[in-house]
Amino acid sequence: MTKDAVFEGLAQNVAIQAVRAAHPEAIENAKYDRDELTLVIAAESIRAVCRTLQQAGYNFLEDVTCVDWYPAEPRFQVTYHILSHKLKERVRLHAMVASIDPSIDSITSVWPSANYYERE
């Protein structure tokens, strides 16, 4: 399935519009399930995508967590749950991180509250 087919039906979503306009290659996949949008983001774009979502009205970082999918590669899935009080919408970001270099950019410059979660 092509990226355009994935976004069909989601095109009116504020998060999709903002990220596709600012970082068209950052979204690797998207799905809408149980009234919540999930975007799979290229790990190297996570900070820029978070900043774009914040500017689009997503104002609250709920949490950051990680799943270890051993023995799969990329092994780690870093997940960010972000909320817009104004839009009454939530978006989940997934970024996949390989075990060879298990690091991802900090988003504390966008949401200082991420500092606590990023220590774990």
Rosetta blueprint (number, residue, H / E / L):
1 M L
2 T L
3 K H
4 D H
5 A H
6 V H
7 F H
8 E L
9 G L
10 L L
11 A L
12 Q L
13 N L
14 V H
15 A H
16 I H
17 Q H
18 A H
19 V H
20 R H
21 A H
22 A H
23 H L
24 P L
25 E L
26 A L
27 I E
28 E E
29 N E
30 A E
31 K E
32 Y E
33 D E
34 R L
35 D L
36 E E
37 L E
38 T E
39 L E
40 V E
41 I E
42 A L
43 A H
44 E H
45 S H
46 I H
47 R H
48 A H
49 V H
50 C H
51 R H
52 T H
53 L H
54 Q H
55 Q H
56 A L
57 G L
58 Y L
59 N L
60 F E
61 L E
62 E E
63 D E
64 V E
65 T E
66 C E
67 V E
68 D E
69 W L
70 Y L
71 P L
72 A L
73 E L
74 P L
75 R L
76 F E
77 Q E
78 V E
79 T E
80 Y E
81 H E
82 I E
83 L E
84 S E
85 H L
86 K L
87 L L
88 K L
89 E E
90 R E
91 V E
92 R E
93 L E
94 H E
95 A E
96 M E
97 V E
98 A L
99 S L
100 I L
101 D L
102 P L
103 S L
104 I L
105 D L
106 S L
107 I L
108 T L
109 S L
110 V L
111 W L
112 P L
113 S L
114 A H
115 N H
116 Y H
117 Y H
118 E H
119 R L
120 E L
